[in-house]
Amino acid sequence: MTEAILLVGGKGTRLRPLTVHTPKPMVPAAGVPFLSHQLARARAAGVEHIVLATSYLAEVFEPYFGDGSDLGLHLEYVTEQEPLGTGGAIRNVASRLRSGPDEPVLIFNGDILTGLDIRALVDTHTGSGADVSLHLTRVDDPRAYGLVPTDADGRVTAFLEKPQTPEEIVTDQINAGAYVFNRSVIDSIPAGRPVSVERETFPGLLAAGAHLQGMVDSTYWLDLGTPQAFVRGSADLVLGRAPSPAVPGRCGDRLVLPGADVAADAKLTGGTVVGAGATVGAGARVDGSTVLDGAVVEPGARVHDSLIGAGARVGARTVLEGAVVGDGAEVGADNELRDGVRVWCAARIPAGAVRFSSDQ
């Protein structure tokens, strides 16, 4: 297997309140755009040619990644003219693939951070003789997901919608968003209309007697569909919990990019990233958070599991807990923002204006 399709943009709007000028896959995660981690892991697994199937703003990706030669890849870009769903997006780029009908093509989702052993998934596919192979992961609470039961040999037996009752939870295995398709299966997807692989392609293949193989790999897996998950993923990349050859530095408690200014007594922990040109003032504590380029965390501030946008400012002694502060926003001194609050780009919160805990 030497080529892949990367599905980009289906859920990216969920982070746009933070960075309205940049789609989510280009927001830095552990110091580089998130797609850099995806592309680097695919290259390490032997992929050479990747088609990015984008649903919006392809003009942002191509100037940054170019033809992929700097990554040792050949990249192509295809943008949907109207939403086509996962299956439709895959079919829409079929003409750019080079694989023969019986050759495997890796397909992975731009919103998923995973430690999946890509080569093991490909080996499972070729060794089982499957038409399609799916990466499956186990979750503690599968109620929010579609379930994918398999038999004793790992062959997929059904695709079940989100369970509504305990009796419907027949497995804890879910679709983890990475697949290997035989090229002929891609060509069989209807062209020119929306198609869902989960609701149409996969059930249809099962009904037709096709062989769908599941590979359960319960290594690191995270859906980056919310800002809080994105912050968690960035921190886990820095900590080394989520493997990536694209992290620009050694794994550890902190990643401070060139040009950042961190006071000697500031404390950075939990996989915190401080972007280029950002400032962290004296006595500040930043844990498990991302501080983007040019942002300022003033002295004595406390920041935990939060995302501070480019050029934003967090005032002295302000507390952020699970917060998102948009690009260019300013949170004045002595505020307290918690529980997933989002501050819109360029907004201004005066000093001492917001508090969650008691004044006592």
N, C-alpha and C positions, 0 to 999 in steps of 0.2 A: 504494500500500500504506500503510495507516494503522493496522494492528493486528498484534499479535504474541502468541505464547505463550512464556512463559519457564518452562522446566522446572527446578524447584528441588528439591534434596534427595536425588537418587539416590545420590550418592557422599559426601554430607556427613559420614557417620559416621566417615570416615577421619581427620578432624581432631578428633573429640570427645575423645580422650585429653588434648588440650590444654585445651579449654574445654568442660567437660561441661555447662555451663549455657547455652551459646549454639551454635546450629548454624553450620556453617562459613560460609555466605554472609553471616552477620552479624559474623564476626570482621573487625576493621578491616584493610583492605588499602590502603596509602597513605592512612591517616587516616580512611577512611570504610568502612562495610560494603561488602563486595565487590559485592553486588547494586546498589549505587549506581552503580558504573561501568557495569554492564550496562544499567541503565535509562537512564542519561544518554546512552550511545552510541546506543541505540535511538531516543531522542527526537531526537537530533541528525540521525538519518537520516530523520526525518519520521514516525515512529510516534507515535500519539496514545493508543491503547488497548492495554493489555497485561493478559493474564490470567496470573497466577502459578499454575502447576500444581504444588502442593506435596505432598510425601509425608510430611512430618512438621512439627510445630511451626509451623503457619501463624499461630498466635496471637502468635508473635514478630515475624513480618514485618509484619502489618497494623498493629499499634500504632506501628511505626516509620515506615513509608511511608504509612500512611493511604490516602486515595483517590488519591494520586499528584499532587494539584494543585500541591504545592510543586515538583514536578519538571516541571510542564507536561504531565502525563499523567493518564489515567483508569485506575486500577488496580482489578482484581478478583482475588479469591482463591478457589481451589478446592482442597480437600484430599482426597486419596484415602482411602477407608476401609480399603483393603487395597492392597498393591503391584500396580500395573498395568503396569509396564514403560514404555518410552518411548512406544510407539504407543498403549497403553492410556491413558496420561496425557494425550496429545494429544486422543484421542477423548473423554475424560472432561470436557473443558472446552468441547466444541463448542457446547453450548447458549448459552454466554456470548459467542460471536463474533457480529459484526454484518455480516461480509462476505457478499456474494452468492456463488453456486456457482462462478463463474468468476473470482472475485477472489483475489489472492494474500494469504497469511498468513505472516508471518515466524515461525519457530520457532527458538529458540536455547537453549543448555544453560547452566545456572547454574554449572557447574564449569569452564568454559572461558574463559580470558582471551585475547583476540584483537584484532588490528588490522584485521580484516576490513572491507573497504569494503562496508557493508550495501547501499547504494544500487546498487552495481555488481552485487551478487548478484540484487537485484530486477530490474534492467534485463536481466541475462542471462536470467532466468526469463521475463519478458514478451516479450523479443525472440526467444527461441527457440521460444516456444509450448509450453513444457514443462508437464507435469502437476506435477512436483516438481523443484526444483533444489537441489543440494547444494554447500556450500562444501567444497572438497577442499584439503588441504595436502600438501606433500611432506616426508618425513622421511628422515633418513639411514639409519635402521634400522627398516624397516617390520614386522619379525617380531612385534612385540607388538600389531599392529593388524590389523583387517580391511582388505583392499585394495579399491580402487574404480578399475578400469581404465576408460578412455574411448576413444572413437574420435577420428578427426582433427577432427571437429566438436564435440568435447566431450560427446558423448552417452554416458551410462553404459552399459557393455556387460555388467557383471557385478558381483556383490558376493561377494568371496572371503574365507573365514575366515582366521584367522591362519596364515601360511605356515609349514610345518614343514621344508621343504627349500629349498635355493637355487633349484631349478627352479621352485618355486611362487611365487617373488617375480617377478611379471610387471610390476609397477609399483611406484613409490615413493609413489603417491597414496593418501591415507587419508581417511576421513570425518572432517571437522573439527568436526562437532556444530552446524552452523547450516544451516537449510533454508528454502526457500520452497515452501509447499504451495498448490495451488489448494484453495479451501474444499471443493469437492466431494470431493476425495481424503480430506480429514479425515473427512467424513461417511461415507465408505465403510469406514473402519476398524471392525472389530467392537467393539461396546460391551459393557461389563460384565465383561471378562475381561482377563488380562494379554496384552499384545501387544508384541513387539519390532519397532521399525521396521527395525533392521539385519537381523534374521533372518527376519522374516515379511513386513512391509509392503513394503519395497523389492524384495526378490526376487519377491514376488507381483505387484507392479506390472509389473516387467520381463517376467515370464512371460505377463502379460495383454496385452503390447504397449504399455504406457504409455510416455510419453516422460519419461525422467529425465535431466536435464542436470547436468553437473558444471562448476563454476567453480573453477579452480585459482588460489588466492590465497595466495602463500607469504610474506605479511607475518607479523608477530609472531603466534605461536600457542603456548599453553601449557595443558596439562591440569593443573588445580590439585588433583589427587587425593591428593597427599601433603603433609605439613607443609612439607617442604623446597621443593616446587614453589610452595606458597602464599607462602613467604618470598621466593622468587625473583620471583614475580609482583608482589608489593608493591614490591620494590626497583625492578623494571623500570618500574612505573607512576611512581615518583618520578623515576627517571632520564629518563623520557620515551620509553623504548623501546617501551612499550605505551601507546598513546594513550588518554586518557580526559579528558573535560571535567569530571569530578567530583573530580579531585585538588585538595585544598584548599590550593593554594599553587603557587609556581613550580617547574618541574622543575629538578632538580639533584642534588647528592650527598646531600642530607639534607632531611628534612621534620620540623621540630620543631613540635609542636602547642602551642597556647596553654596556659600553666600548667606546662609542662615546665621543669625546671631542669637545664641542661647546663653543667658547669664550663668555664671559659674555655679550659683547656688540654686538654679532652677532644677527641678526634678522631672525627668522624662522616663516613663515606664510603660509597660504593657504593649509594646509594639508601636508606640507613637511615632508619627512621621512629621517632621518640620520641613516645609518646602523652601526652595531657594528664595533668598531675600526676606524670609519671615523672621520675626523677632519674638523671643520668649523672655520676659522680663524677670528681674530678681525675685526669688522666692516663689515663683509660679510653679504649679504642679499640674502636669499634663499626663494623663494616663489613658492608654488605649485609644488615642484620638488622632485625627489628621488635621494638620494646620497647613493650609495650602500656601502657595507662593505669595510673598508680600504681606501676609497677614501679621497682625500684632497681638500678642497676648501680654497684657500689661502686668506689672509686678503684683504678686500676691494672688493672682487669679487661680481658680481651681477648675480644671477641665477634665471631664471623664466621659469616655465613650461618645465623643462628639466630633462634629465636622465643622471646621471653620474655613469659610470660603476664601478665595484669593482676594487679597487686599482688604479683608475685613479686620475689625478691631474689637477686642474683648477688653473691657475696662478693668482697672485695678480692683482686686478683691471680688470680682464677679465669679459666680459659680455656674458652670454649665454641666448638666448631667443628662446625657442622651439627647443633646440638642443639635440642631443644624443651623448654622449662621451663614447666610448666603453671601455671595461675592460682593465686596464693597460695603457690607452692612456694618453698623457700629452699635455695639452693646455697651452702654456707659458703665461707669464704676458702680460697685455695690448692688448689682442685680443678681437675681437667682432664677435661672431658667432650667426646667427639668421636664422629664417625662415625655420626650419626643417632640418638644416644641420646635417650630421652624421659624426662623427670622428671614423674611424675604430679602432678596438682593437689594442693596443700597438703602435698606430701611435704617431708621435711627431710633434707638431706645435710650431715653435720657438716664442719667445716673440715678440710682435708687428707685427706679420706676416699677420694677416687677419683683415680687417675692413669693415663694411658695411655702416656706416654713414659717413657724411662729416668730413674732418679733421678740418673744421672751428669751 
